[in-house]
Amino acid sequence: MRESFPALIRTSAGRIPRSFGPSLHALREELAVPTLGGGVVATRLCEVLFVQARRAHISDRSWAD
């Protein structure tokens, strides 16, 4: 499955969910000041951003699966 991932994920601005910006902001906040559990939160936010980017990439390709 990893081989199917593109080297760079590109999508149109209209495909990015509204939650992408706040998720990115939350990640920046977690990384700016080290806090207890911050690494776990940062990891999960990265996972959320990755899934959102993949969804946008796939929907731009008109794939249904």
C-alpha positions as a printed NumPy array, in Angstrom:
array([[  0.   ,   0.   ,   0.   ],
       [  2.831,   2.409,   0.787],
       [  4.092,   2.06 ,  -2.783],
       [  0.804,   3.535,  -4.022],
       [  1.403,   6.798,  -2.148],
       [  2.666,   9.636,  -4.305],
       [  5.937,  11.319,  -3.371],
       [  4.016,  14.582,  -3.07 ],
       [  0.312,  14.974,  -2.326],
       [ -1.293,  17.808,  -4.26 ],
       [ -4.898,  18.896,  -4.264],
       [ -7.   ,  21.916,  -5.105],
       [ -7.845,  24.367,  -2.336],
       [-11.54 ,  23.569,  -2.664],
       [-10.924,  19.96 ,  -1.622],
       [ -9.223,  20.738,   1.694],
       [-11.62 ,  20.391,   4.651],
       [-12.215,  23.376,   6.917],
       [-10.709,  21.43 ,   9.811],
       [ -7.286,  21.233,   8.094],
       [ -6.253,  24.759,   9.116],
       [ -7.243,  24.399,  12.777],
       [ -5.55 ,  20.971,  12.916],
       [ -2.35 ,  22.465,  11.513],
       [ -2.568,  25.334,  14.008],
       [ -3.033,  22.868,  16.881],
       [  0.044,  20.936,  15.715],
       [  2.115,  24.121,  15.648],
       [  0.956,  24.948,  19.182],
       [  1.891,  21.466,  20.437],
       [  5.347,  21.726,  18.892],
       [  5.993,  25.28 ,  20.099],
       [  5.968,  24.529,  23.828],
       [  6.93 ,  21.094,  25.166],
       [  4.216,  19.773,  27.492],
       [  3.369,  16.495,  29.137],
       [  1.828,  14.243,  26.474],
       [  2.61 ,  16.733,  23.725],
       [  4.392,  14.136,  21.61 ],
       [  1.358,  11.869,  21.627],
       [ -0.946,  14.737,  20.678],
       [  1.427,  15.867,  17.918],
       [  1.576,  12.325,  16.522],
       [ -2.213,  12.073,  16.398],
       [ -2.549,  15.485,  14.764],
       [ -0.039,  14.401,  12.101],
       [ -2.156,  11.317,  11.487],
       [ -5.277,  13.463,  11.11 ],
       [ -3.532,  15.805,   8.666],
       [ -2.217,  12.857,   6.656],
       [ -5.667,  11.273,   6.348],
       [ -7.204,  14.595,   5.357],
       [ -4.529,  15.121,   2.692],
       [ -5.011,  11.589,   1.339],
       [ -8.777,  12.066,   1.179],
       [ -8.366,  15.293,  -0.752],
       [ -5.831,  13.673,  -3.089],
       [ -8.103,  10.707,  -3.778],
       [-11.198,  12.86 ,  -4.307],
       [ -9.257,  14.97 ,  -6.817],
       [ -8.589,  11.772,  -8.757],
       [-12.307,  10.888,  -8.775],
       [-11.612,   7.573,  -7.092],
       [-14.537,   6.06 ,  -5.211],
       [-12.61 ,   3.691,  -2.966]])
